[in-house]
Amino acid sequence: MLRMFVATLSVLALTAGSLTAEEIRCRVKSVDATKNTVTVMVGSKEQTFECAKDCRVMGSSGSLLPRRGGQMVELSGGLSNLREGVSCTLVTEARGGAQMVTQIQTDLTVRMRPRLFNR
């Protein structure tokens, strides 16, 4: 009985952080890298979100289909890589009473240089 209670409690504790996260499908309208904000169009509504200091901007390396080897990779340059009109998904979390963007998953495809040798 005690084991089941402890197991249930630990599962709830592990999933509690993911319950506060939200994913928003949108299109980029503008980016202000100095203020760490991104303005997006969600449907026909314009919204501005503040990005966390550790916000990651992700793109795909080829196909997103696992059998074709596609995977999400972090784009160097952060918010400066976002351009107007790019479709993306914002992953937000509640931090300090406000919704903060912690990850931006873009529909951009990144060309990866082939590895010739394992180093």
N, C-alpha and C positions, 0 to 999 in steps of 0.2 A: 504494500500500500504506500509506504513512504517512498519507495523507488519510483513508483508511477507518478507521485506528486512532484518529486524532484525533477523527473524527466519532463513532465508537462511544463513546469515552471521554467526550466532552461530553454525549452523550445519557444515559449512565449517571449522570453528575454532576448533570444537571438532574432526573432522576427519582428520585434517591436520597432526597430530602427527602419526596417523596410516598409512598415505601414505608413510612415509619415512621408515617404518619397512619392512624387507624382511625376508622370511623364506627359509632356504637352507637345503635340505635333503642330508645327507652325512653319512660317516662312520668314526669313530675316528681312527686316526693313532697314535697320541701321545699327551700327556698333559704335560705342564710345569706349575705347580701350583705356583712356585716362580715368574715367569714372567707373570702370568695370561694369558697364551696363549694356544690355542688348535690347533693342526694340524689335518686336516681332508682330506679325499678323496672324492671329488665331481665327481662322475663318475670315470674317470681315471686320473683326475687332482688333484694334491696335493695343498692345500691352508692352510695358517696359519692365524688365527684370534686372535685379542686381545679381552679379556673378560673384561667387566666392573667390577668395584669393587663390585657392587650389583648384579652380575650375579647369576641367580638361576638355579640350576640343578634339573630337574623334572623327576619323574618316575611314572608309573601307579600303582595303588593299586588294582590289580586284573584286571578284564576285562575292556576294554575301552568302552564297550557298556553301554549306560546310564541305560538300563532296568536291567542290572546285577549289578549296583551299582559301576562301575569302575570310578575312578577319578584320576586326576593328583595330586601328592603330592610332596613337596620339599624334596629332599634327603639331609640328614645331611652329612656334610663333603665336600660339594661343588665339586670342580673340582677333588678332590682326588678319587671320586667315579667312574670317567670315566676310562675305560680300552680300550686297543686297540681292534678294531673290532666291538665295540658297534655301532649299527645304531642309529642315532639321527637326530633331526631337530634343526638347529641353528636359533634363532630369533635375527636379527641384526637391529641396528638403527644407523643413522648418528649422531655422537657426536664429536664435535670439528674437523670436516672435515674428520673424519675417520669412517669406519664401525666398530662398537663395538658390541660384542655379549652380549645381555642382558638376554637371557634365552636359556637353552639347554634342549630340551625335548627328553629324552632317551626312548628306547623301553624296558628298564628294568622294571620288575615287582617287586614291593615291597610287602613283606608279612606284613600285618597289624595285630597286636595283637587284638583279640576280646575284646570288652568292656563288662565287666560283670556288672558294676554298673555305673550310671551317677554320676559324681563327680562335 
